[in-house]
């Protein structure tokens, strides 16, 4: 497992936190879900 630290704006944090709450998952799980989806999309485009 690898840790990734990034800086994001307060506004983006609020948006993704709200999205995670609406999906009833943790912020960490939400970010992982979005990254996995985008990675899969990139893989299928090549």
C-alpha distance matrix in Angstrom:
0.0 3.8 6.8 9.9 13.3 16.3 19.9 21.7 25.3 26.4 27.9 24.8 22.9 25.9 25.9 22.3 22.6 25.8 24.4 21.7 24.5 26.7 24.1 23.6 19.8 17.7 17.3 13.5 14.1 16.8 15.0 12.4 15.5 17.4 14.9 14.6 18.4 19.0 16.9 18.9 22.1 21.6 21.0 24.2 26.2 26.1
3.8 0.0 3.8 6.5 10.0 13.0 16.7 18.8 22.5 24.0 25.6 22.6 20.9 24.2 24.3 21.0 21.5 24.9 23.7 21.3 24.3 26.6 24.4 24.2 20.4 17.9 16.7 13.1 14.5 16.6 14.1 12.1 15.6 16.7 13.9 14.5 18.2 18.1 16.2 18.8 21.6 20.7 20.6 24.0 25.6 25.4
6.8 3.8 0.0 3.8 6.6 10.0 13.5 15.8 19.4 20.6 22.6 19.8 17.9 21.2 21.8 18.6 19.0 22.6 21.8 19.6 22.4 24.9 23.2 22.9 19.2 16.2 14.6 11.3 13.5 15.4 12.7 11.7 15.5 16.2 13.8 15.3 18.7 18.5 17.2 20.2 22.5 21.7 22.3 25.6 26.9 27.0
9.9 6.5 3.8 0.0 3.8 6.5 10.2 12.5 16.2 18.0 19.8 16.9 15.5 19.1 19.5 16.6 17.5 21.0 20.3 18.6 21.6 24.0 22.7 22.8 19.3 16.4 14.0 11.2 13.7 14.6 11.3 11.1 14.8 14.7 12.2 14.4 17.4 16.6 15.7 19.1 20.9 19.9 21.0 24.3 25.1 25.4
13.3 10.0 6.6 3.8 0.0 3.8 7.0 9.9 13.4 15.1 17.4 15.0 13.5 17.1 18.1 15.8 16.4 20.0 19.9 18.5 21.3 23.9 23.1 23.1 19.9 16.7 13.8 11.8 15.0 15.5 12.3 13.2 16.7 16.1 14.2 17.0 19.6 18.5 18.3 21.7 23.1 22.2 23.7 26.9 27.4 27.9
16.3 13.0 10.0 6.5 3.8 0.0 3.8 6.4 10.1 12.4 14.4 12.0 11.2 15.0 15.8 13.9 15.1 18.5 18.5 17.8 20.6 22.9 22.5 23.0 20.1 17.2 13.8 12.6 15.7 15.2 11.8 13.5 16.6 15.2 13.6 16.9 18.9 17.4 17.7 21.3 22.0 21.1 23.2 26.2 26.2 27.0
19.9 16.7 13.5 10.2 7.0 3.8 0.0 3.8 6.9 9.3 11.8 10.1 9.5 13.2 14.4 13.4 14.5 17.7 18.3 18.1 20.5 22.8 23.0 23.6 21.1 18.2 14.6 14.4 17.6 16.6 13.6 16.0 18.7 16.9 15.9 19.5 21.0 19.4 20.3 23.8 24.1 23.3 25.8 28.5 28.3 29.3
21.7 18.8 15.8 12.5 9.9 6.4 3.8 0.0 3.8 6.6 8.2 6.4 6.6 10.1 11.0 10.5 12.0 14.8 15.4 15.9 18.2 20.1 20.7 21.7 19.6 17.1 13.4 14.0 16.8 15.1 12.4 15.5 17.5 15.4 15.1 18.9 19.7 18.1 19.7 23.0 22.9 22.5 25.3 27.6 27.3 28.8
25.3 22.5 19.4 16.2 13.4 10.1 6.9 3.8 0.0 3.8 5.3 5.3 6.3 8.7 10.0 10.9 12.1 14.3 15.5 16.6 18.3 20.1 21.3 22.4 20.9 18.6 15.0 16.4 19.1 16.9 14.9 18.3 19.9 17.5 17.9 21.6 22.0 20.5 22.5 25.6 25.1 25.0 28.0 30.0 29.5 31.2
26.4 24.0 20.6 18.0 15.1 12.4 9.3 6.6 3.8 0.0 3.8 5.5 5.0 6.2 8.7 10.1 10.4 12.2 14.3 15.3 16.3 18.3 20.0 20.7 19.6 17.4 14.1 16.1 18.9 16.8 15.4 19.1 20.5 18.6 19.5 23.0 23.4 22.4 24.6 27.4 27.1 27.4 30.3 32.2 31.9 33.9
27.9 25.6 22.6 19.8 17.4 14.4 11.8 8.2 5.3 3.8 0.0 3.8 5.4 5.1 6.3 8.8 9.8 10.7 12.4 14.3 15.4 16.6 18.6 19.9 19.3 17.7 14.4 16.9 19.0 16.3 15.3 19.1 19.8 17.5 19.0 22.5 22.2 21.2 23.9 26.4 25.6 26.2 29.4 30.8 30.4 32.7
24.8 22.6 19.8 16.9 15.0 12.0 10.1 6.4 5.3 5.5 3.8 0.0 3.8 5.4 5.0 6.2 8.4 9.8 10.5 12.2 14.1 15.3 16.6 18.2 17.1 15.6 12.1 14.1 16.0 13.2 11.8 15.6 16.3 13.9 15.2 18.7 18.5 17.4 20.1 22.6 22.0 22.6 25.6 27.2 26.9 29.1
22.9 20.9 17.9 15.5 13.5 11.2 9.5 6.6 6.3 5.0 5.4 3.8 0.0 3.8 5.5 5.4 5.9 8.4 9.8 10.5 12.1 14.1 15.4 16.2 14.8 12.8 9.3 11.6 14.0 11.7 10.7 14.4 15.6 14.0 15.3 18.6 19.0 18.5 20.8 23.3 23.3 24.0 26.7 28.4 28.6 30.7
25.9 24.2 21.2 19.1 17.1 15.0 13.2 10.1 8.7 6.2 5.1 5.4 3.8 0.0 3.8 5.7 5.1 6.0 8.5 9.9 10.5 12.2 14.3 15.0 14.6 13.2 10.4 13.5 15.4 12.8 12.8 16.6 17.1 15.6 17.6 20.7 20.6 20.5 23.2 25.3 25.1 26.2 29.0 30.3 30.5 33.0
25.9 24.3 21.8 19.5 18.1 15.8 14.4 11.0 10.0 8.7 6.3 5.0 5.5 3.8 0.0 3.8 5.5 5.2 6.2 8.7 10.0 10.6 12.5 14.2 14.0 13.3 10.5 13.6 14.6 11.4 11.6 15.3 15.1 13.2 15.7 18.6 17.9 17.8 20.8 22.7 22.1 23.5 26.4 27.4 27.5 30.2
22.3 21.0 18.6 16.6 15.8 13.9 13.4 10.5 10.9 10.1 8.8 6.2 5.4 5.7 3.8 0.0 3.8 5.4 4.9 6.1 8.6 9.7 10.5 12.1 11.1 10.2 7.2 9.9 10.9 7.8 7.9 11.6 11.6 10.1 12.5 15.3 15.1 15.3 18.0 19.9 19.8 21.3 23.8 25.1 25.6 28.1
22.6 21.5 19.0 17.5 16.4 15.1 14.5 12.0 12.1 10.4 9.8 8.4 5.9 5.1 5.5 3.8 0.0 3.8 5.4 5.1 6.2 8.7 10.0 10.4 9.6 8.2 5.8 9.4 10.7 8.4 9.4 12.9 13.2 12.7 15.0 17.5 17.7 18.3 20.8 22.6 22.9 24.5 26.8 28.1 28.9 31.3
25.8 24.9 22.6 21.0 20.0 18.5 17.7 14.8 14.3 12.2 10.7 9.8 8.4 6.0 5.2 5.4 3.8 0.0 3.8 5.4 5.0 6.1 8.7 9.6 10.2 10.2 8.8 12.5 12.9 10.2 12.0 15.3 14.7 14.0 17.0 19.2 18.7 19.6 22.4 23.8 23.7 25.7 28.1 28.9 29.7 32.4
24.4 23.7 21.8 20.3 19.9 18.5 18.3 15.4 15.5 14.3 12.4 10.5 9.8 8.5 6.2 4.9 5.4 3.8 0.0 3.8 5.4 5.1 6.4 8.6 8.9 9.7 8.4 11.6 11.1 7.8 9.9 12.9 11.6 10.9 14.2 16.1 15.2 16.4 19.4 20.4 20.3 22.5 24.8 25.4 26.3 29.2
21.7 21.3 19.6 18.6 18.5 17.8 18.1 15.9 16.6 15.3 14.3 12.2 10.5 9.9 8.7 6.1 5.1 5.4 3.8 0.0 3.8 5.4 5.1 6.1 5.3 6.0 5.4 8.6 8.0 5.5 8.4 10.9 10.1 10.5 13.5 15.0 15.0 16.6 19.0 20.1 20.7 22.8 24.7 25.6 27.0 29.6
24.5 24.3 22.4 21.6 21.3 20.6 20.5 18.2 18.3 16.3 15.4 14.1 12.1 10.5 10.0 8.6 6.2 5.0 5.4 3.8 0.0 3.8 5.4 4.8 6.1 7.2 7.8 11.3 10.8 9.1 12.1 14.5 13.6 14.3 17.3 18.7 18.5 20.3 22.8 23.6 24.2 26.5 28.4 29.1 30.5 33.2
26.7 26.6 24.9 24.0 23.9 22.9 22.8 20.1 20.1 18.3 16.6 15.3 14.1 12.2 10.6 9.7 8.7 6.1 5.1 5.4 3.8 0.0 3.8 5.5 7.9 10.1 10.6 13.8 12.6 10.3 13.5 15.7 13.9 14.3 17.8 18.9 18.0 19.9 22.7 23.1 23.3 26.0 27.9 28.1 29.4 32.4
24.1 24.4 23.2 22.7 23.1 22.5 23.0 20.7 21.3 20.0 18.6 16.6 15.4 14.3 12.5 10.5 10.0 8.7 6.4 5.1 5.4 3.8 0.0 3.8 5.5 8.7 9.8 12.2 10.1 8.2 11.8 13.2 11.1 12.2 15.7 16.1 15.4 17.8 20.3 20.4 21.0 23.8 25.3 25.6 27.3 30.2
23.6 24.2 22.9 22.8 23.1 23.0 23.6 21.7 22.4 20.7 19.9 18.2 16.2 15.0 14.2 12.1 10.4 9.6 8.6 6.1 4.8 5.5 3.8 0.0 3.8 7.0 9.4 11.7 9.9 9.3 12.9 14.2 12.7 14.5 17.5 17.9 17.9 20.4 22.5 22.8 23.9 26.5 27.7 28.3 30.2 32.9
19.8 20.4 19.2 19.3 19.9 20.1 21.1 19.6 20.9 19.6 19.3 17.1 14.8 14.6 14.0 11.1 9.6 10.2 8.9 5.3 6.1 7.9 5.5 3.8 0.0 3.8 6.6 8.2 6.2 6.4 10.0 10.8 10.0 12.2 14.8 15.2 15.8 18.3 19.9 20.5 22.0 24.3 25.4 26.4 28.3 30.7
17.7 17.9 16.2 16.4 16.7 17.2 18.2 17.1 18.6 17.4 17.7 15.6 12.8 13.2 13.3 10.2 8.2 10.2 9.7 6.0 7.2 10.1 8.7 7.0 3.8 0.0 3.8 5.3 5.1 6.2 8.7 9.9 10.5 12.4 14.2 15.3 16.5 18.5 19.9 21.1 22.7 24.5 25.7 27.2 29.0 31.1
17.3 16.7 14.6 14.0 13.8 13.8 14.6 13.4 15.0 14.1 14.4 12.1 9.3 10.4 10.5 7.2 5.8 8.8 8.4 5.4 7.8 10.6 9.8 9.4 6.6 3.8 0.0 3.8 5.5 5.0 6.2 8.6 9.8 10.6 12.3 14.2 15.4 16.6 18.2 20.0 21.2 22.7 24.3 26.0 27.4 29.4
13.5 13.1 11.3 11.2 11.8 12.6 14.4 14.0 16.4 16.1 16.9 14.1 11.6 13.5 13.6 9.9 9.4 12.5 11.6 8.6 11.3 13.8 12.2 11.7 8.2 5.3 3.8 0.0 3.8 5.4 5.3 6.2 8.6 10.1 10.7 12.2 14.3 15.6 16.4 18.3 20.1 21.2 22.4 24.5 26.1 27.8
14.1 14.5 13.5 13.7 15.0 15.7 17.6 16.8 19.1 18.9 19.0 16.0 14.0 15.4 14.6 10.9 10.7 12.9 11.1 8.0 10.8 12.6 10.1 9.9 6.2 5.1 5.5 3.8 0.0 3.8 5.5 5.1 6.0 8.6 9.9 10.4 12.2 14.3 15.1 16.3 18.3 20.0 20.9 22.5 24.5 26.4
16.8 16.6 15.4 14.6 15.5 15.2 16.6 15.1 16.9 16.8 16.3 13.2 11.7 12.8 11.4 7.8 8.4 10.2 7.8 5.5 9.1 10.3 8.2 9.3 6.4 6.2 5.0 5.4 3.8 0.0 3.8 5.5 5.1 6.3 8.6 9.9 10.7 12.4 14.2 15.4 16.7 18.5 20.0 21.4 23.0 25.2
15.0 14.1 12.7 11.3 12.3 11.8 13.6 12.4 14.9 15.4 15.3 11.8 10.7 12.8 11.6 7.9 9.4 12.0 9.9 8.4 12.1 13.5 11.8 12.9 10.0 8.7 6.2 5.3 5.5 3.8 0.0 3.8 5.4 5.2 6.1 8.5 9.9 10.6 12.1 14.2 15.4 16.5 18.3 20.1 21.4 23.3
12.4 12.1 11.7 11.1 13.2 13.5 16.0 15.5 18.3 19.1 19.1 15.6 14.4 16.6 15.3 11.6 12.9 15.3 12.9 10.9 14.5 15.7 13.2 14.2 10.8 9.9 8.6 6.2 5.1 5.5 3.8 0.0 3.8 5.5 5.1 6.0 8.5 9.9 10.3 12.1 14.2 15.3 16.3 18.3 20.1 21.7
15.5 15.6 15.5 14.8 16.7 16.6 18.7 17.5 19.9 20.5 19.8 16.3 15.6 17.1 15.1 11.6 13.2 14.7 11.6 10.1 13.6 13.9 11.1 12.7 10.0 10.5 9.8 8.6 6.0 5.1 5.4 3.8 0.0 3.8 5.5 5.2 6.2 8.7 9.9 10.7 12.4 14.4 15.4 16.7 18.7 20.8
17.4 16.7 16.2 14.7 16.1 15.2 16.9 15.4 17.5 18.6 17.5 13.9 14.0 15.6 13.2 10.1 12.7 14.0 10.9 10.5 14.3 14.3 12.2 14.5 12.2 12.4 10.6 10.1 8.6 6.3 5.2 5.5 3.8 0.0 3.8 5.5 5.1 6.2 8.6 9.9 10.6 12.4 14.3 15.6 16.8 19.2
14.9 13.9 13.8 12.2 14.2 13.6 15.9 15.1 17.9 19.5 19.0 15.2 15.3 17.6 15.7 12.5 15.0 17.0 14.2 13.5 17.3 17.8 15.7 17.5 14.8 14.2 12.3 10.7 9.9 8.6 6.1 5.1 5.5 3.8 0.0 3.8 5.4 5.2 6.0 8.5 9.8 10.5 12.2 14.3 15.5 17.2
14.6 14.5 15.3 14.4 17.0 16.9 19.5 18.9 21.6 23.0 22.5 18.7 18.6 20.7 18.6 15.3 17.5 19.2 16.1 15.0 18.7 18.9 16.1 17.9 15.2 15.3 14.2 12.2 10.4 9.9 8.5 6.0 5.2 5.5 3.8 0.0 3.8 5.5 5.1 6.1 8.6 9.9 10.5 12.4 14.4 16.0
18.4 18.2 18.7 17.4 19.6 18.9 21.0 19.7 22.0 23.4 22.2 18.5 19.0 20.6 17.9 15.1 17.7 18.7 15.2 15.0 18.5 18.0 15.4 17.9 15.8 16.5 15.4 14.3 12.2 10.7 9.9 8.5 6.2 5.1 5.4 3.8 0.0 3.8 5.5 5.2 6.3 8.8 10.0 10.8 12.6 15.0
19.0 18.1 18.5 16.6 18.5 17.4 19.4 18.1 20.5 22.4 21.2 17.4 18.5 20.5 17.8 15.3 18.3 19.6 16.4 16.6 20.3 19.9 17.8 20.4 18.3 18.5 16.6 15.6 14.3 12.4 10.6 9.9 8.7 6.2 5.2 5.5 3.8 0.0 3.8 5.4 5.0 6.3 8.6 10.0 10.8 13.1
16.9 16.2 17.2 15.7 18.3 17.7 20.3 19.7 22.5 24.6 23.9 20.1 20.8 23.2 20.8 18.0 20.8 22.4 19.4 19.0 22.8 22.7 20.3 22.5 19.9 19.9 18.2 16.4 15.1 14.2 12.1 10.3 9.9 8.6 6.0 5.1 5.5 3.8 0.0 3.8 5.4 5.1 6.2 8.8 10.1 11.4
18.9 18.8 20.2 19.1 21.7 21.3 23.8 23.0 25.6 27.4 26.4 22.6 23.3 25.3 22.7 19.9 22.6 23.8 20.4 20.1 23.6 23.1 20.4 22.8 20.5 21.1 20.0 18.3 16.3 15.4 14.2 12.1 10.7 9.9 8.5 6.1 5.2 5.4 3.8 0.0 3.8 5.4 5.1 6.3 8.7 10.5
22.1 21.6 22.5 20.9 23.1 22.0 24.1 22.9 25.1 27.1 25.6 22.0 23.3 25.1 22.1 19.8 22.9 23.7 20.3 20.7 24.2 23.3 21.0 23.9 22.0 22.7 21.2 20.1 18.3 16.7 15.4 14.2 12.4 10.6 9.8 8.6 6.3 5.0 5.4 3.8 0.0 3.8 5.4 5.3 6.4 9.2
21.6 20.7 21.7 19.9 22.2 21.1 23.3 22.5 25.0 27.4 26.2 22.6 24.0 26.2 23.5 21.3 24.5 25.7 22.5 22.8 26.5 26.0 23.8 26.5 24.3 24.5 22.7 21.2 20.0 18.5 16.5 15.3 14.4 12.4 10.5 9.9 8.8 6.3 5.1 5.4 3.8 0.0 3.8 5.5 5.3 6.9
21.0 20.6 22.3 21.0 23.7 23.2 25.8 25.3 28.0 30.3 29.4 25.6 26.7 29.0 26.4 23.8 26.8 28.1 24.8 24.7 28.4 27.9 25.3 27.7 25.4 25.7 24.3 22.4 20.9 20.0 18.3 16.3 15.4 14.3 12.2 10.5 10.0 8.6 6.2 5.1 5.4 3.8 0.0 3.8 5.5 5.8
24.2 24.0 25.6 24.3 26.9 26.2 28.5 27.6 30.0 32.2 30.8 27.2 28.4 30.3 27.4 25.1 28.1 28.9 25.4 25.6 29.1 28.1 25.6 28.3 26.4 27.2 26.0 24.5 22.5 21.4 20.1 18.3 16.7 15.6 14.3 12.4 10.8 10.0 8.8 6.3 5.3 5.5 3.8 0.0 3.8 5.6
26.2 25.6 26.9 25.1 27.4 26.2 28.3 27.3 29.5 31.9 30.4 26.9 28.6 30.5 27.5 25.6 28.9 29.7 26.3 27.0 30.5 29.4 27.3 30.2 28.3 29.0 27.4 26.1 24.5 23.0 21.4 20.1 18.7 16.8 15.5 14.4 12.6 10.8 10.1 8.7 6.4 5.3 5.5 3.8 0.0 3.8
26.1 25.4 27.0 25.4 27.9 27.0 29.3 28.8 31.2 33.9 32.7 29.1 30.7 33.0 30.2 28.1 31.3 32.4 29.2 29.6 33.2 32.4 30.2 32.9 30.7 31.1 29.4 27.8 26.4 25.2 23.3 21.7 20.8 19.2 17.2 16.0 15.0 13.1 11.4 10.5 9.2 6.9 5.8 5.6 3.8 0.0
